[in-house]
Amino acid sequence: MMISMLLGYAIAFLGVGLFAQGWRQVHKARGENRLVTDGLYAYVRHPQYTGLFIALFGEGVVHWPTLFSIGLFPVIVLVYTWLARREERHMFEEFGKDYLTYKQQVPMFIPQWGQWRQLAAAARVKK
């Protein structure tokens, strides 16, 4: 029980870190009116959602699994996948071919094989 609790918190903490750093990158890029393709966004197109999924998995599946949290997890993933696709249509309208090229090169939520460490490293806040 104690191990699953600690593991769940560790996973959730990683997810919250990804979410927060992804938000920082988007906020900065919006102020510069540019497409974000570096940092976390070099590994996944939606690092905030990846972080959310990881955090919810850590808390609701590993740390405190209930029928509700386990059943709700795939629903949340489906809803945010729909939302991400909707956002991507807006990104294409705003950035055109640049976004299409980026979309073809970078996966939606899950980094390419062997890039999890780079994603985690990119999540570290740089001072």
C-alpha positions in Angstrom: 0.0 0.0 0.0 2.7 2.5 0.9 4.7 1.7 -2.2 1.7 2.3 -4.5 1.0 5.5 -2.7 4.5 6.8 -3.1 4.7 5.6 -6.7 1.3 7.3 -7.4 2.5 10.6 -6.0 5.7 10.4 -8.0 3.8 9.8 -11.2 1.3 12.5 -10.4 4.1 15.0 -9.5 5.8 14.3 -12.9 2.5 14.9 -14.7 1.9 18.2 -12.9 5.4 19.3 -13.8 4.8 18.5 -17.5 1.5 20.3 -17.4 3.0 23.5 -15.7 6.0 23.7 -18.0 3.8 23.2 -21.1 1.6 26.0 -19.9 4.6 28.3 -19.4 5.9 27.6 -22.9 2.5 28.3 -24.5 2.0 31.4 -22.5 5.4 32.8 -23.6 4.8 31.8 -27.3 1.4 33.5 -27.3 3.0 36.7 -26.2 5.5 36.4 -29.1 2.7 35.3 -31.5 4.7 32.2 -32.5 4.2 28.4 -32.9 5.8 26.5 -30.1 8.0 23.6 -31.4 10.8 23.5 -28.9 11.2 22.4 -25.3 8.4 19.9 -24.4 6.7 20.6 -27.8 9.7 19.1 -29.6 8.6 15.7 -28.2 4.8 15.9 -28.1 2.3 18.3 -29.5 0.2 18.5 -26.4 2.5 18.2 -23.3 -0.1 19.8 -21.1 -2.5 17.0 -21.8 0.2 14.4 -21.6 1.0 15.8 -18.1 -2.7 15.8 -17.2 -3.0 12.1 -18.2 0.1 11.1 -16.3 -1.0 13.0 -13.2 -4.5 11.5 -13.3 -3.1 8.0 -13.9 -0.7 8.4 -10.9 -3.4 9.7 -8.6 -6.5 7.9 -9.8 -5.2 4.6 -11.0 -1.9 3.9 -9.1 -2.3 5.8 -5.8 -6.0 5.7 -5.1 -7.8 3.3 -7.5 -11.5 3.3 -7.3 -14.1 2.1 -9.8 -14.9 5.7 -10.5 -11.4 6.9 -11.1 -10.4 3.9 -13.2 -13.6 4.2 -15.2 -13.3 7.9 -15.6 -9.7 7.9 -16.8 -10.4 6.6 -20.4 -13.3 9.0 -20.7 -11.0 11.9 -19.8 -8.4 10.7 -22.3 -11.1 10.6 -25.0 -12.5 14.0 -24.2 -9.1 15.6 -24.3 -8.2 13.8 -27.5 -11.3 15.4 -29.1 -10.3 18.8 -27.6 -6.7 18.5 -28.9 -7.9 17.7 -32.4 -10.2 20.7 -32.3 -7.3 22.9 -31.1 -5.1 21.5 -33.9 -7.7 22.8 -36.5 -7.3 26.2 -35.0 -3.5 25.9 -35.1 -3.6 25.0 -38.7 -5.8 28.0 -39.5 -3.3 30.3 -37.7 0.0 28.8 -38.7 -0.8 26.9 -41.9 1.9 24.8 -43.5 4.3 25.3 -40.5 1.8 23.6 -38.2 1.1 20.8 -40.7 4.8 20.1 -41.0 5.2 20.1 -37.2 2.2 17.8 -36.8 3.7 15.3 -39.2 6.9 15.2 -37.3 5.8 15.2 -33.6 3.4 12.8 -32.0 0.2 14.0 -30.3 0.6 12.8 -26.7 3.2 10.0 -26.4 6.8 10.7 -27.3 8.6 8.5 -29.8 10.4 5.5 -28.4 13.3 6.4 -26.3 12.4 10.1 -25.9 10.7 10.0 -22.4 14.0 11.1 -20.7 14.3 14.1 -23.0 10.7 15.0 -22.4 11.3 14.8 -18.6 14.5 16.9 -19.0 12.6 19.5 -21.0 10.0 19.7 -18.2 12.6 21.0 -15.8 12.1 24.7 -15.2 15.1 26.7 -16.5 16.1 29.8 -14.6 
